Amino acid sequence: MPEAPTYDLRGLKCPLPVLKTRRRMADLEPGDELIVETTDPLAGIDIPHFCKEDGHELLTQERLDNSGHRFHIRKGGDRD
């Protein structure tokens, strides 16, 4: 299985990382995965909340050395 694509949202401030992640996830099929990287400090709260509210699975969340975050998300929903 290929590695999930990375969506680079570093440098964007709240609420843009969540808004752009929501838009990008809408284009994916259920079960597809996406890695999101951001430097917004609030993303550590906002992205997990977004995943829970929209029914996506937050596979991993890690803090990066450059004071950012990386989130590995699997799109929720039924697979056909």
C-alpha positions as CSV (number, residue, x, y, z in Angstrom):
1,M,0.0,0.0,0.0
2,P,1.5,3.4,-0.9
3,E,2.3,5.9,1.8
4,A,-0.5,8.5,2.4
5,P,0.1,11.8,0.6
6,T,1.3,14.7,2.8
7,Y,-0.7,18.0,2.9
8,D,1.7,20.8,3.9
9,L,-0.2,23.5,5.8
10,R,2.8,24.8,7.7
11,G,2.7,28.6,8.2
12,L,-1.1,28.9,8.1
13,K,-2.9,30.1,11.2
14,C,-6.2,29.0,12.7
15,P,-8.7,28.4,11.3
16,L,-7.1,27.7,7.9
17,P,-5.5,24.3,8.7
18,V,-8.8,22.8,9.8
19,L,-10.8,24.4,6.9
20,K,-8.2,23.3,4.3
21,T,-8.0,19.8,5.8
22,R,-11.8,19.5,5.8
23,R,-11.9,20.5,2.1
24,R,-9.1,18.1,1.2
25,M,-10.8,15.2,3.1
26,A,-14.0,15.8,1.2
27,D,-12.2,14.8,-2.1
28,L,-11.0,11.5,-0.6
29,E,-12.8,8.1,-0.6
30,P,-13.7,6.4,2.7
31,G,-10.6,4.6,4.0
32,D,-8.2,6.9,2.2
33,E,-5.4,8.4,4.3
34,L,-3.8,11.8,4.5
35,I,-0.9,13.2,6.4
36,V,-1.3,16.8,7.5
37,E,1.6,18.9,8.7
38,T,1.0,22.3,10.4
39,T,2.9,24.8,12.5
40,D,-0.3,26.3,14.0
41,P,-0.1,25.6,17.8
42,L,-3.9,25.3,18.0
43,A,-3.9,22.5,15.4
44,G,-3.0,20.1,18.2
45,I,-6.5,20.7,19.5
46,D,-8.4,21.6,16.4
47,I,-7.4,18.7,14.1
48,P,-8.3,15.9,16.6
49,H,-11.6,17.7,17.3
50,F,-12.3,18.0,13.6
51,C,-11.6,14.2,13.1
52,K,-14.0,13.3,15.9
53,E,-16.7,15.6,14.7
54,D,-16.5,14.5,11.1
55,G,-16.1,10.8,11.8
56,H,-12.5,10.4,10.6
57,E,-9.9,8.3,12.4
58,L,-6.8,10.0,13.7
59,L,-4.3,7.3,13.3
60,T,-1.3,9.2,14.8
61,Q,-0.5,12.6,16.1
62,E,3.0,13.7,16.7
63,R,4.9,16.8,17.7
64,L,7.6,17.8,15.3
65,D,10.9,19.3,16.3
66,N,10.2,22.6,14.4
67,S,7.3,23.3,16.8
68,G,4.7,21.8,14.4
69,H,2.4,18.8,14.3
70,R,1.9,15.9,12.0
71,F,-1.4,14.1,11.8
72,H,-2.1,10.9,10.0
73,I,-5.9,10.7,9.3
74,R,-8.0,8.0,7.7
75,K,-11.2,9.2,6.1
76,G,-14.3,7.8,7.8
77,G,-17.5,6.6,6.2
78,D,-18.7,3.4,4.6
79,R,-16.7,1.7,2.0
80,D,-18.6,0.2,-0.9
